């Protein structure tokens, strides 16, 4: 799998960089979020705990996934600004249990 970064936009107010990327995985299945997160962290030279993948969509029959990620200055900043479900998807928090009525 190859990761190509299409755009990087710094956001100093929220202590993050917003990244659009393309993951080329021809001949393989859709990539796991953890694998893409590790490749993005390697490409941007940051720790995996600072990368939050917001969304990622695979194009049908193409072997290419496009996505949007946020790279925070610290893990504490990520926990401060991100919603709990995104933190849980990216392995930085436990999902909240919702009580059924």
N, C-alpha and C positions, 0 to 999 in steps of 0.2 A: 504494500500500500504506500502510495506517495501522497504527501500533503503539499498543496500549493496555496499560499496565502494571497488572496485577491486584494484585500485592503486592510489597513490598520488605521484606526482613528483614536487618538488619545482623548481621554475624558478625565481631566485633572480633578474636577469637582467630585467625582465618585471614585477616584483613585484606581482607575482601570484603563485598559486599552481594549477597544472593541474590534474584533477580527472577523472578517468574512473569509471562508476557506473552501477549497475543493479537495476532496479525497478521491484519488483514482485507485479503484480496487477491481480492475478488470480481471476476470477469471476467478474471482473470489466471491464470497457472499457479502452481504451488507456488513460493514465494519461495526464492531462493538464500540460503544461510547468510551469505554476505558482505553481501548487501543488508540482511538483518535485523539483522546486527551493526552496520552503519553507522547504521541508523535508531535502534537502541537506544542507541548511543553518543551520537547527537544528542539524543535525548529525555532522557538522563540527564546530559548535559553532561560527558562524559568522553572520553578518547581511545579509538580503536578497538582499540588493543593491550591495553587493560585489560578488554575484554569477552570472555568465553568462553561460547559457547552450548553448553550441556550436551546438551540434546535438544530436538527440535521435531517435532510431529506434525500433519499436515494432516487435517482431518475430511473424509471422503468426501462430495463433492457440495456442500459448504457454502462453500468459498472462504475458510475460516478456519483458521489454524494456531495451536496452543497450544504454548508452550515454556517452558523453564527456562534461565536464564542466570546467570552469576556475574560480578559487576563487582568487579575487584580494585583495591586502592589503587595498585599499580604493576605493570608488566609483570614485574618480577623476582619479585614475590609470586606471580603467576600461574604462572610457570615453576617456582617452588619447590613449590607445592601440587598442581598439576594433573598428571594422567597424560599420558604422551607422546602417546597417540592423540588425546586431546582438543586438545592443543596443536597437533598436526599438522592436525587438521580445521579449526582456527581460524586457521591460517597463522602460528603463532608458533614452530614447530619443524619439523624435517625428520622424516618417518616413519622409524622404525628398520627396517632390513632384517633379516628372520629367515632364517637359513640353513636350507635344506631338507636332510633326511637322505637 
